[in-house]
């Protein structure tokens, strides 16, 4: 499967990655991947891959905190409003 090279923020306390943008696409050169230039344009096989593989994550910046969804989940679990 072809993959996207994504740049974004790494939240250090939870390890989550927040994509800011896709910088490039890595072509897998597979005839069975619809995202690849090697895939025949006339192919209509339903078994060909139709989505990208997992993103290749490149950290642009690191934040020494939990990401927003993790902070919200912690606040809900503790029964307090998110600040």
Secondary structure, DSSP 4 states (H G I P E B T S, - for coil): --EEEEEEEEETTT--EEEEEEEEEE----TTBTTSTTS-TT---TTSB-S--S-EEEEEEEESS--HHHHHHHHHHHT----
